[in-house]
């Protein structure tokens, strides 16, 4: 009876996490749709106003791993109370902002606070659910992200249709409603230790990530050089101090490291749906902005509806089975988008359902299998690194896709392509299909279904 009560309590906790991720995802995306209005309001260039979103993404990604490290030592309920309070302060500052620097500071404060959310969402399935139930629990987190992705464009467009864009800052204030539930359902956890926190190592990691991301997205070699130098100093740091920010032994586990690499590349490839799809619909299908948002809703809604089924499949058949299912959906989507680039927007929306559901399944599979490779002392920073790499990959991929679209292409790489319009989009999706086929082969050779099930059994008792 007591076990059933605990399980019900944990499922209620995951529903709170799901609601939190819905609002968090919406908050992160909403300002992408009002950058032209902000640019006009403060007479700024596109490059200048883009810092509203890029600064948020940078801080959010770096903050996820820092909070993950802190969660190895402090209670999640205390970190969430701090983070959501800072998020609320940032939201109020943005609502009252009268100058661009105030808007930028407000978004940075929001990112500092919101970065507690991915750390929490990744750790709760590990700390509160048995290994055989984590797939279902993890899927609820990704359902929240998908719902936020579906609702974000619609709610953003609705708000700015009758109110000033500053009112978008009010949406994250609703997250304060979740705090009493977190305080109730997050029971007293035993944290790993009380030693010092390696702020120098954390700072070097932040400099490394920021410099490399800016260097690649802006084609600035000196940023990239600074990033490489910071990375070298970080490696020296974690090898020379007794309690480093990241334990070197974390990367000696092949199961963890290789899956982290796979997650990095597949996240960047999945970013094509968010970045390239609106451009494809605008430039090739000639859809107006308001219809583009609605064309993307079915894919996000399908991910939200089917996400739980993906988690249950991972629990029942293993993460490898879900990974192969996801890969089949993604390969189908990339191939269809490459072959029928100029087809009706209705069909593009259908193709994107395959891709978005496949990407959701893929991230559930990888998050679940990565969590099973970590012990409790490294769970926070280990999953935080996964969150951070996902953001880095997405940011880098967006920059690369943007440059490829600007360069264009004159010849089709896909021999089956039937439309002359949108050749560059056809070529990019064809290349992504080939790359994902390579990743699928690599995964099969490294892990395979049998070894995956063995990993689940061997790690399930120790986690």
HUCORMO-V594132 format. One record per residue. N is the residue number from 0. RES is the residue in three letters. D_CENTER is the distance of its C-alpha to the mean C-alpha in Angstrom with 1 decimal. Layout:
n->(N | N)
res->(RES | RES)
d_center->(D_CENTER | D_CENTER)
This chain:
n->(0 | 1 | 2 | 3 | 4 | 5 | 6 | 7 | 8 | 9 | 10 | 11 | 12 | 13 | 14 | 15 | 16 | 17 | 18 | 19 | 20 | 21 | 22 | 23 | 24 | 25 | 26 | 27 | 28 | 29 | 30 | 31 | 32 | 33 | 34 | 35 | 36 | 37 | 38 | 39 | 40 | 41 | 42 | 43 | 44 | 45 | 46 | 47 | 48 | 49 | 50 | 51 | 52 | 53 | 54 | 55 | 56 | 57 | 58 | 59 | 60 | 61 | 62 | 63 | 64 | 65 | 66 | 67 | 68 | 69 | 70 | 71 | 72 | 73 | 74 | 75 | 76 | 77 | 78 | 79 | 80 | 81 | 82 | 83 | 84 | 85 | 86 | 87 | 88 | 89 | 90 | 91 | 92 | 93 | 94 | 95 | 96 | 97 | 98 | 99 | 100 | 101 | 102 | 103 | 104 | 105 | 106 | 107 | 108 | 109 | 110 | 111 | 112 | 113 | 114 | 115 | 116 | 117 | 118 | 119 | 120 | 121 | 122 | 123 | 124 | 125 | 126 | 127 | 128 | 129 | 130 | 131 | 132 | 133 | 134 | 135 | 136 | 137 | 138 | 139 | 140 | 141 | 142 | 143 | 144 | 145 | 146 | 147 | 148 | 149 | 150 | 151 | 152 | 153 | 154 | 155 | 156 | 157 | 158 | 159 | 160 | 161 | 162 | 163 | 164 | 165 | 166 | 167 | 168 | 169 | 170 | 171 | 172 | 173 | 174 | 175 | 176 | 177 | 178 | 179 | 180 | 181 | 182 | 183 | 184 | 185 | 186 | 187 | 188 | 189 | 190 | 191 | 192 | 193 | 194 | 195 | 196 | 197 | 198 | 199 | 200 | 201 | 202 | 203 | 204 | 205 | 206 | 207 | 208 | 209 | 210 | 211 | 212 | 213 | 214 | 215 | 216 | 217 | 218 | 219 | 220 | 221 | 222 | 223 | 224 | 225 | 226 | 227 | 228 | 229 | 230 | 231 | 232 | 233 | 234 | 235 | 236 | 237 | 238 | 239 | 240 | 241 | 242 | 243 | 244 | 245 | 246 | 247 | 248 | 249 | 250 | 251 | 252 | 253 | 254 | 255 | 256 | 257 | 258 | 259 | 260 | 261 | 262 | 263 | 264 | 265 | 266 | 267 | 268 | 269 | 270 | 271 | 272 | 273 | 274 | 275 | 276 | 277 | 278 | 279 | 280 | 281 | 282 | 283 | 284 | 285 | 286 | 287 | 288 | 289 | 290 | 291 | 292 | 293 | 294 | 295 | 296 | 297 | 298 | 299 | 300 | 301 | 302 | 303 | 304 | 305 | 306 | 307 | 308 | 309 | 310 | 311 | 312 | 313 | 314 | 315 | 316 | 317 | 318 | 319 | 320 | 321 | 322 | 323 | 324 | 325 | 326 | 327 | 328 | 329 | 330 | 331 | 332 | 333 | 334 | 335 | 336 | 337 | 338 | 339 | 340 | 341 | 342 | 343 | 344 | 345 | 346 | 347 | 348 | 349 | 350 | 351 | 352 | 353 | 354 | 355 | 356 | 357 | 358 | 359 | 360 | 361 | 362 | 363 | 364 | 365 | 366 | 367 | 368 | 369 | 370 | 371 | 372 | 373 | 374 | 375 | 376 | 377 | 378 | 379 | 380 | 381 | 382 | 383 | 384 | 385 | 386 | 387 | 388 | 389 | 390 | 391 | 392 | 393 | 394 | 395 | 396 | 397 | 398 | 399 | 400 | 401 | 402 | 403 | 404 | 405 | 406 | 407 | 408 | 409 | 410 | 411 | 412 | 413 | 414 | 415 | 416 | 417 | 418 | 419 | 420 | 421 | 422 | 423 | 424 | 425 | 426 | 427 | 428 | 429 | 430 | 431 | 432 | 433 | 434 | 435 | 436 | 437 | 438 | 439 | 440 | 441 | 442 | 443 | 444 | 445 | 446 | 447 | 448 | 449 | 450 | 451 | 452 | 453 | 454 | 455 | 456 | 457 | 458 | 459 | 460 | 461 | 462)
res->(UNK | UNK | UNK | UNK | UNK | UNK | UNK | UNK | UNK | UNK | UNK | UNK | UNK | UNK | UNK | UNK | UNK | UNK | UNK | UNK | UNK | UNK | UNK | UNK | UNK | UNK | UNK | UNK | UNK | UNK | UNK | UNK | UNK | UNK | UNK | UNK | UNK | UNK | UNK | UNK | UNK | UNK | UNK | UNK | UNK | UNK | UNK | UNK | UNK | UNK | UNK | UNK | UNK | UNK | UNK | UNK | UNK | UNK | UNK | UNK | UNK | UNK | UNK | UNK | UNK | UNK | UNK | UNK | UNK | UNK | UNK | UNK | UNK | UNK | UNK | UNK | UNK | UNK | UNK | UNK | UNK | UNK | UNK | UNK | UNK | UNK | UNK | UNK | UNK | UNK | UNK | UNK | UNK | UNK | UNK | UNK | UNK | UNK | UNK | UNK | UNK | UNK | UNK | UNK | UNK | UNK | UNK | UNK | UNK | UNK | UNK | UNK | UNK | UNK | UNK | UNK | UNK | UNK | UNK | UNK | UNK | UNK | UNK | UNK | UNK | UNK | UNK | UNK | UNK | UNK | UNK | UNK | UNK | UNK | UNK | UNK | UNK | UNK | UNK | UNK | UNK | UNK | UNK | UNK | UNK | UNK | UNK | UNK | UNK | UNK | UNK | UNK | UNK | UNK | UNK | UNK | UNK | UNK | UNK | UNK | UNK | UNK | UNK | UNK | UNK | UNK | UNK | UNK | UNK | UNK | UNK | UNK | UNK | UNK | UNK | UNK | UNK | UNK | UNK | UNK | UNK | UNK | UNK | UNK | UNK | UNK | UNK | UNK | UNK | UNK | UNK | UNK | UNK | UNK | UNK | UNK | UNK | UNK | UNK | UNK | UNK | UNK | UNK | UNK | UNK | UNK | UNK | UNK | UNK | UNK | UNK | UNK | UNK | UNK | UNK | UNK | UNK | UNK | UNK | UNK | UNK | UNK | UNK | UNK | UNK | UNK | UNK | UNK | UNK | UNK | UNK | UNK | UNK | UNK | UNK | UNK | UNK | UNK | UNK | UNK | UNK | UNK | UNK | UNK | UNK | UNK | UNK | UNK | UNK | UNK | UNK | UNK | UNK | UNK | UNK | UNK | UNK | UNK | UNK | UNK | UNK | UNK | UNK | UNK | UNK | UNK | UNK | UNK | UNK | UNK | UNK | UNK | UNK | UNK | UNK | UNK | UNK | UNK | UNK | UNK | UNK | UNK | UNK | UNK | UNK | UNK | UNK | UNK | UNK | UNK | UNK | UNK | UNK | UNK | UNK | UNK | UNK | UNK | UNK | UNK | UNK | UNK | UNK | UNK | UNK | UNK | UNK | UNK | UNK | UNK | UNK | UNK | UNK | UNK | UNK | UNK | UNK | UNK | UNK | UNK | UNK | UNK | UNK | UNK | UNK | UNK | UNK | UNK | UNK | UNK | UNK | UNK | UNK | UNK | UNK | UNK | UNK | UNK | UNK | UNK | UNK | UNK | UNK | UNK | UNK | UNK | UNK | UNK | UNK | UNK | UNK | UNK | UNK | UNK | UNK | UNK | UNK | UNK | UNK | UNK | UNK | UNK | UNK | UNK | UNK | UNK | UNK | UNK | UNK | UNK | UNK | UNK | UNK | UNK | UNK | UNK | UNK | UNK | UNK | UNK | UNK | UNK | UNK | UNK | UNK | UNK | UNK | UNK | UNK | UNK | UNK | UNK | UNK | UNK | UNK | UNK | UNK | UNK | UNK | UNK | UNK | UNK | UNK | UNK | UNK | UNK | UNK | UNK | UNK | UNK | UNK | UNK | UNK | UNK | UNK | UNK | UNK | UNK | UNK | UNK | UNK | UNK | UNK | UNK | UNK | UNK | UNK | UNK | UNK | UNK | UNK | UNK | UNK | UNK | UNK | UNK | UNK | UNK | UNK | UNK | UNK | UNK | UNK | UNK | UNK | UNK | UNK | UNK | UNK | UNK | UNK | UNK | UNK | UNK | UNK | UNK | UNK | UNK | UNK | UNK | UNK | UNK | UNK)
d_center->(37.0 | 35.2 | 32.5 | 32.0 | 31.7 | 29.1 | 27.0 | 27.4 | 26.4 | 23.2 | 22.3 | 23.0 | 20.6 | 17.8 | 18.8 | 18.5 | 15.0 | 14.2 | 16.1 | 14.3 | 10.8 | 12.7 | 14.1 | 11.2 | 9.2 | 12.6 | 13.4 | 10.6 | 11.6 | 15.3 | 16.6 | 15.7 | 18.6 | 21.1 | 21.1 | 24.5 | 26.0 | 25.0 | 26.4 | 29.6 | 30.0 | 30.0 | 31.3 | 28.5 | 27.4 | 24.2 | 23.2 | 24.1 | 22.3 | 19.0 | 18.7 | 17.9 | 14.4 | 14.1 | 15.4 | 13.0 | 10.0 | 12.1 | 13.2 | 10.0 | 8.6 | 12.2 | 12.9 | 10.5 | 12.6 | 15.8 | 15.5 | 14.7 | 18.0 | 19.8 | 18.9 | 21.0 | 23.9 | 23.6 | 23.2 | 20.0 | 22.1 | 23.3 | 20.0 | 18.7 | 22.0 | 21.7 | 18.2 | 18.8 | 22.2 | 20.9 | 18.5 | 21.6 | 23.7 | 21.4 | 21.4 | 25.2 | 25.6 | 23.7 | 25.9 | 29.0 | 28.0 | 30.9 | 29.8 | 26.8 | 26.5 | 26.3 | 23.4 | 21.6 | 22.5 | 21.4 | 17.8 | 17.8 | 19.1 | 16.6 | 13.7 | 15.8 | 16.2 | 12.8 | 11.4 | 13.4 | 11.3 | 8.4 | 11.4 | 13.4 | 11.3 | 11.1 | 14.8 | 16.6 | 16.6 | 18.0 | 20.6 | 21.7 | 21.7 | 23.8 | 22.2 | 23.6 | 21.8 | 18.3 | 17.1 | 18.2 | 16.8 | 13.3 | 13.5 | 14.3 | 11.0 | 9.3 | 12.4 | 11.7 | 8.4 | 10.6 | 13.5 | 12.0 | 11.2 | 14.8 | 16.5 | 15.1 | 17.1 | 20.1 | 20.4 | 19.8 | 22.6 | 24.7 | 24.7 | 25.6 | 28.2 | 30.3 | 29.1 | 28.1 | 24.5 | 24.7 | 24.6 | 20.9 | 20.8 | 22.3 | 19.5 | 17.7 | 21.2 | 21.1 | 18.7 | 22.0 | 23.2 | 21.0 | 22.5 | 25.8 | 24.1 | 22.0 | 25.3 | 27.0 | 24.8 | 23.5 | 26.7 | 27.9 | 25.9 | 27.6 | 25.6 | 26.2 | 28.4 | 29.8 | 30.0 | 29.0 | 25.6 | 25.3 | 24.3 | 25.6 | 23.3 | 20.3 | 21.7 | 22.1 | 18.5 | 17.5 | 20.1 | 19.2 | 15.5 | 16.7 | 19.7 | 18.3 | 15.6 | 18.4 | 20.8 | 19.0 | 17.9 | 21.3 | 23.4 | 24.9 | 26.4 | 27.4 | 23.8 | 22.9 | 26.1 | 25.3 | 22.0 | 23.9 | 26.5 | 24.1 | 22.6 | 26.2 | 27.1 | 24.1 | 25.3 | 28.8 | 27.7 | 26.0 | 29.0 | 31.6 | 30.8 | 31.3 | 28.2 | 25.5 | 22.0 | 20.8 | 23.5 | 24.4 | 25.1 | 21.4 | 21.2 | 24.5 | 23.1 | 22.7 | 20.8 | 18.0 | 18.1 | 18.3 | 15.5 | 13.3 | 14.7 | 14.1 | 10.4 | 10.4 | 12.5 | 11.3 | 7.7 | 10.0 | 12.3 | 10.1 | 9.5 | 13.2 | 13.1 | 11.7 | 13.8 | 16.8 | 17.5 | 18.7 | 20.7 | 22.2 | 23.2 | 24.7 | 26.4 | 27.6 | 27.9 | 28.9 | 27.1 | 27.3 | 24.2 | 24.8 | 24.9 | 21.8 | 19.7 | 21.7 | 21.4 | 17.6 | 18.0 | 19.5 | 16.6 | 14.1 | 17.0 | 17.7 | 14.3 | 14.9 | 18.5 | 18.0 | 15.1 | 17.6 | 19.9 | 17.4 | 17.1 | 20.9 | 21.4 | 19.5 | 21.8 | 24.9 | 24.7 | 22.3 | 18.8 | 20.5 | 21.9 | 18.6 | 17.3 | 20.4 | 20.2 | 16.7 | 18.1 | 21.1 | 19.2 | 17.2 | 20.4 | 22.3 | 20.0 | 20.1 | 23.8 | 24.6 | 22.8 | 24.6 | 27.9 | 28.1 | 26.4 | 29.1 | 29.5 | 29.4 | 26.3 | 26.8 | 26.3 | 23.2 | 21.6 | 22.7 | 21.4 | 17.9 | 18.1 | 18.5 | 15.6 | 13.0 | 14.6 | 14.6 | 10.9 | 10.3 | 13.2 | 12.1 | 9.0 | 11.4 | 14.0 | 12.4 | 11.1 | 14.6 | 16.6 | 15.1 | 15.9 | 19.4 | 20.0 | 19.7 | 22.6 | 22.4 | 23.3 | 20.2 | 17.7 | 16.2 | 15.9 | 15.1 | 11.9 | 11.2 | 11.5 | 9.0 | 6.3 | 8.2 | 8.6 | 5.2 | 5.7 | 9.2 | 9.1 | 7.7 | 10.3 | 12.9 | 12.7 | 13.2 | 16.2 | 17.5 | 17.4 | 19.1 | 21.8 | 22.5 | 23.0 | 25.3 | 27.3 | 27.8 | 29.6 | 33.1 | 33.2 | 31.3 | 30.0 | 29.7 | 33.3 | 32.6 | 31.2 | 33.5 | 32.6 | 33.6 | 31.2 | 27.7 | 28.5 | 25.8 | 23.1 | 25.1 | 25.1 | 21.4 | 20.6 | 23.5 | 22.3 | 18.8 | 20.9 | 23.0 | 20.1 | 18.5 | 22.0 | 22.4 | 19.3 | 20.6 | 24.0 | 22.7 | 20.9 | 24.1 | 26.3 | 24.4 | 23.6 | 25.3 | 25.7 | 28.5 | 26.9 | 23.7 | 26.0 | 27.9 | 24.9 | 24.1 | 27.8 | 28.2 | 25.2 | 25.4 | 28.6 | 27.4 | 24.0)
